[in-house]
Amino acid sequence: MPSLPEGTSGEGPLALSTHASTVTAEELRDRLVATIGAIEIDAANVESVGQAVLQLLLAARNEADATGRPFAIVNPSQPFVDRVRACGLAAPLGLVEEEFPA
């Protein structure tokens, strides 16, 4: 049986790449699909985030909600927060505006 990608066993958050883009989206998708239980995304090191990754995060959030699993984005970097806000996705992704002032 193949091993799960790193970060999928519930031992910690899935870390987003520094430049989370279309190039890294397929790996993220695979990691999200393999995740069992709560989905926790660490966005601490993100310097830029593209549309493909944002779409995956939104889909993961919606799937988590539909299946009753927790979903959280932790340690979001300022560039991540800025991009999510600019796209109008703060609330849909569960980022509480008061926690991340402009």
N, C-alpha and C positions, 0 to 999 in steps of 0.2 A: 504494500500500500504506500503511495507517495506521501511524503511529509507535507504538512501545511506550510505555506509561506510564513516567514517570520512575522510575529505580532498577531497571529490569528488564534492563539490558544487561550485567550482571555488573560494573559499575563501582563498586558499593558496596552497602551494606545497604539494605533497605526500611525506612524509618523509620515506626514506628507513631505515630499521632496522640496528642496530649496526653490526650485523652479518647477512647480507643479503644472504640467502642461499636457498637451496631447501625447507627447512622447512618453510620459510617465503614467498616463491614464489607464492603459491596459493592465499594467502591473497592479495599480490601485484597485481596479475592478476585480481582478483575480483575488486579491487579498480581502476585499469586502465580501465577495461571494463565499469565501472560505471561513469567514468569521462566524463563530458560534456564540450566541448570547449577545451581551451588550456591545454596541459599536462605539468606540472612543477614538477620536481622531486628534492627533497632536499636530497643530499647525504652527508650532513655535519657530521653526526655521524657515518658514515660507517667505520668500522675497517677491515672488510673482506667482499668480495662480490663473490658469486659463479656463476657458469656457468648458472644455471637456471634463476637467476635474470638478468644477462647480456643478455640472450636470450629474456627475456620479455621486457627489455628496448629497445633492438634493434627492436623487433617487434612493440612496441609502437611508436618508432620513425618512422618506415616505414609506419605504419598506419596513423600517424599524417601527414606525408608528402603527402600520397595518398589522404587524405581528406581535405588538406589545413588548418590543424590546427597547431598552434604553439606547439613546443616541446622544452623543455629546461631542462638541469640538472644544478641546482644551488648549490652553496656552496659545491662543491665536496671536500671531505677530501683527504689528500695525499694518504692514502691507496687505496681509490677508484680510484683516478687518476692513480696510479701506476699499478693497476690491469687492468684497461681499456687499458692503453698503452701497457702492456705486451701482451694483447690479440689482439692488433692491431685494437681496436675499438674506438679510440679517435675521428677520423674523422666521422665514421658512426654514432656515438652517438652525434655528434655535439660539442664535447669539442675542443675548439680552442687551439692548442698547445702553442701559445704565451701567453695565459692567465695562463697557468699552467706549468711553466718551470720545467724541470727535476731536 
